[in-house]
Structures are given as C-alpha cells and as structure tokens.
C-alpha cells in the first residue's frame, strides 16, 4: 500500500497521473487499478480517473503484488562486489552510478537484476513494500550516486528479520560525507521531518507534514582550500529518501557534488555526491550472530580528499 499527502505542486492534477507518478505503474495499469477500486482519495474510493486532487488530500493506493519472474529478468553483466553471502543474507558493496532496482528510466542493468543472475532464489522473496514487485529481497536502499554497503535478504526468514531490525532502528548504518562550509560543532544531530518538496514533487525537503527523520553526525576533519569543507561521519537513525543529503543541506552544509541539493562547486568537481556507506552492522536474522562490515573509500572520493588542505 502507498499512502501520500498531496503537496501543493501536484494540486489540480488528475488522480491517474498522481498514482502513476507515485507508483511508477504505466497509465494502463493505473486505469485498471482505479476501476478495481484500488485508489482512495480523502477516504473515498475513486471511480473516475480524471478526478482532480487538492493540496493536503490523502491518497491511498493498493498496489497489487506481481510475480517477479514475469517482469524482472536477471542480468549477468552488472558489476558490484559481494563482501558476504550465506544462505540467508547478502552484503553488497555498491559502486556509485549503479541503480539498486528498476524504476523510471532504469529498466535494465540494476543491482537487483545482477543479484538475480547470481542468486536466482531471491526472485521468490517479498519486496520492500506493497507493489514493489521489482525489488525482491531489498530491505533498504542507496541512491544511485551513493556508494557503499547494503544488505539484501536471501530467505523469507532473513527478509522478515531484517525488516524488523530496520523498523526497530537497530541496524547501524554509518556514512562518510564531505560537505560545503565549516561545521562548527564537533558533533550534532538533525531531527527534522522529511517529505516531498512543495515546489518539486521529485525532490525531498524538510517539511512540517513529512515523516520523522533523524541524522547524527561527527566531524572528522575540516579543510579551507580549495574551498571551505568539512568531512563528516553520519549515522542514520531513520531511513528516509535522500535523508542525509536533505538534512545536511537544511543546516547549510550540502554534500559536495550533490547538484540536486546545492552542493556543486567548480573547485570541487566530482560528478556525484560525496557520500559513501562505509559501515554496516546488524544481527544475523537467522543465526543471531553480530555482523559488521566496512567499505574503503572509493578512488574518486579519495582523490577529492587528497586535494584538500
């Protein structure tokens, strides 16, 4: 099930277009979903696809699960490192630029399809949410431009256990980031809700009506040349879309290289956000063993650091 509050940017749009945007479903499938009573607006079942939405409306979408095998093909040519695998979990070190799962503009060559080639059994697993049939075994994600570690379930028991740990916020996820400006405090926390931007529904922003989000950070180093920057370690207390990028931009320190949230500077040309998931720790969902993994900083980010003083 997908539930969203309509932001001002979508006010006046047709409900079928909104549903297509929120779910990634083609319009023909959206039409069938509406006809089947699978879309509710303001608590009422929508029967007319052309119905217009208003700011603050709550839309609830019952997105049907579909068999993965019928729509998702394995791909043997996807390049990523597996740093750990057993019968229940897989830990991947994802390179920057690799999309985790299919979506708008990315229908092939994703990490999920690469995993299916190596571990075809994950195709029968649950996905990250209702309707997300193309994300089997995925319990958390990394943005395409972010490199580093994430865990994928390989069994139903592991999927259920990892989802429970993430909900309980007991999975430790530490990121390394370089941000613009000098962060004065040696440590801090950003506690601010995140939702869709009023001006652009494809962006996220700190929003009063958003979902609770909390990011802790610690300063690793400060630099002054060729621009004032600060290297941080960030810990996710929650896992919202673009959370670290949005939170750091909100306190005036956008991630270097993050063009979407104001972090691009000519003196620090990078081509992607300086954000790396460097440490991941969790309890094995089946054996109960404590597992922890670390990922070295990729060469492109190491090169940027080497040029700072």
N, C-alpha and C positions, 0 to 999 in steps of 0.2 A: 504494500500500500504506500502511495505517495501522498503526503499532505503538505500543502504550501499556502502561505498567506500572499495574496496578490499585492505586489508592490506598485507604486504609482506609475512606474514605467510601462506596466502592462495594462493599465486601466483602459477600458474601451476595446480591448482585443477580443476576438472570438474565442469561445471556450475550447474549440477544437485546436486552434493554433497554440493556445496556452498548454494544453495537455501534450501536444506533440513536442513542444519545447522542453517541458519538464521531464518527459519520459524517454525522448529520443525515438518514439514509435513513428512509423510513417503515417501519413494522414488517413490512408485507407483503414489501417488498423484502429486508429483513433475513432473513426466513424463507427466501426463495428463495436468498439468499447462503449461508446455513448449509447448506441442502440440497445446494448445488452444491459444498460443501467449501471455501468461501472464507473460513472463520474457523478460526483455530488458537489453542488455549489451552495454555500450557506445552509448546509444540512439537507438540501433537497436534491433528488435525482434529476440530472439534466437530461432532457429528452430532445432538445433542439441544438444542433451543432453550432449554429450561428449566434447563440446567446452570448451577450457581451458581459465581461467581468468588470468589477469595480475595485478600487483600492480598498484593501482590508478584507475582501472576500476570502473565505477559506475554501480551497478546492481540495477534495479528497478523491484520489484515483485508485481504483482497484485494478492494478496492472496484472494480467494473467501470467503465470509462470509458463514457460515453454521448454520443451526438451532441448538441452544444449546441443546434442548431436545433430539435430535437424537444421541448425542455423550456424553453428560455430565450427569452423574447420581448423584442424591442427596445422601448425606451420613449423617446419624443421629449421628454417633459416634465421630464427630470431636469436640474437646474441645477448646473453646475460649469464652471469655466474651464479651457480647454486653453491652456497657455502655450507649447507647442511641439509640432509634429507634422511628421513626414516619412513616407516610405514604410515605415519600419521601427519607429519609436518614437513614443509619445505621452506627453507630460508633463502631468499634470493637477494643478491647484491645487484640492484638495477642500475644500469648506466643512464646518464642524462639523455633525454631525447626519446627514450622508449616509453610508449604509451602502455599503461597497465592492462586496459581492457578495451574492447571495441566501443566506439561511440561516434558522434557526428564527425565526419571527415577521417575517421580511422577505423576501417572495417577489416583490415588485414595486418599481419605483422606485429600484433600486440604481444605483450608478455604472456597473457593468458593463453593465446594460441600457441606460443612457444612451449609453455608448460604442458599443454595437451599433447604435443608431439613427444615429450619426454615421459610424461606421466598420464597416459590416456584415461586412467581411472578417475581423475578429478572431474571429468566431464559429467559424472553422475551425481556430483555433490551439490548441496544447496549453494545459492549465490548470496551476495552481500545484502540483498533486500528483495522485497516482493517485486517481481517483474524484471529483475536484473539477471535474466537467464544467461546472459553472455559473460557472467563473472563468476563461474564456478570456483568454489574454494576461497574466494577473495574475502578477507575479513577486514582489511584496511588497505589504504592505497597511498601512493606517492604521485604528486603531479608529474607530468611528462618531463619537465625541466629539472626536477629534483632527482638526485642520485642517491643510492644507498640501500639500506636493508628494509625488507618487509617479509612477513611470514604468511604462508599460504597453507590452508588446510588440505590434507590428503585423504582424510577419512571423515565420516559423519561425526564420530565422537570428537575428533580434533576440531572440526568446524564449530560444534556447539560449545566446546570448552573455551576456544579462543574468543568467540563472540561474547561469552560470559565474562571473561577476563577483561576484554576491552570495555564492556559496559560497566564493570566494577573499577575501571581505571587502574588496574594492577599490572598492565603491560607497560614497561619502561621504554620510552622512545625519545632518544636524545639526538638533536640535530646540531650541526656546525653551520654557522652563518656569518657572513660578513655584511655589515650594514653601513649605510652612509651616516656621517656625523660622529660626534664623540658622545658615547653613552656614559654619563657621569657616574651613576651608581654602579658599584661592583656587582650587584645582583638585584633582581627585581621580579615583578610579576605583572602581567597584563591580564586583567579579569574584565572582559567586555564581550557582550553577546555579538554573534556574527550572523548576518542574514544577507539576502540579495540586495545589491545596490539599487537605490531608488532610480538613479539615472541610467543604469545599465544592468539589466537582469542577468547578464552573463558574468558579471563581476560580483565579488563578495565585499561586504563592508561591515564595520561596527554599526549595529542597528538596534534601536530600542526593542523592537519586536523580534529580534533574532534569537538563535539558540545559544545557551550559555557556553562560554568558551574561556579557557584559562591557559596561559603560556608562562612558564617560568624561564628566566634567563640568567646567565652568569657571564661576566666579561672575561675573555681570555687574553686579549691584547688590544691596545689602541695604537692607531697609526695617524700620521699627519700628512704624508706625501705618498703619491701624487694628489691625494685628497684625504680629508679627514674621514677616517673609517674606524669601525670597532669590530673586532672578531668576538663572536658570542657562542656559547653553548646554550641551546634552547631545549626545554623539556615540555612535551605536550602533556597537559593534564586532561585535555579533551581532544577530540579529533575532528574538527570541522574543516570544511573545504577551504583551502588556502589559509589555514589558521595562522601559522607563523608569519606568513607574508603580510596578511591583513593587520595583525596585531602590531608588528614592528613598524609598519607604515603609519599606523594610527598614533604611535607615540613619537612620530617624526624621524624615524630611522628605517627607511625602506631597505629591503635586501638589495645589495649591489647586483646589478644585472637584471633586475626584475622590472621590465618595461611596463608591465600591467599595473604595477602599484607604485610607480615613480622612482625606481631605483637605478635607472640607466644614467651613466655619466660617460662622456667621451674619453676621459682619462682612465676609465676602468672598464674598457670594452671587454665583454665576456660572452654575450650571446645567450645567456641563460641565467636564472637566479643563482647566486652563490649560496646554495642550500644543499646540505648533504646529511642524510640519515646515517649517522656514524655509529650509533649503538642501539641495540635492541635486546631486551631481556624479558623473559616470561617464564611461567611454569609450564612444563610439558603437559598438555591437556590430557594425556593418557597415562604416562608413567609417573607424573608428579615431580620429575626432576627439574631443578632450576637451570635454565639455559640462558646464556648471554653471548652475544656476538658483536664484533666490532668491524668496521669497514674503514680502510685507509682513505684519506682524501684523494680524489681523482686528480690526474695530472693537470687538467685545465684550471682547477681551483688552486692547486699547489702553486702553479705558475703565477697566478694573481697575487697570492700571499708573498711570494718571493720578491715581487716588485714593489712591495710596500716598505716604508721605513718610518 
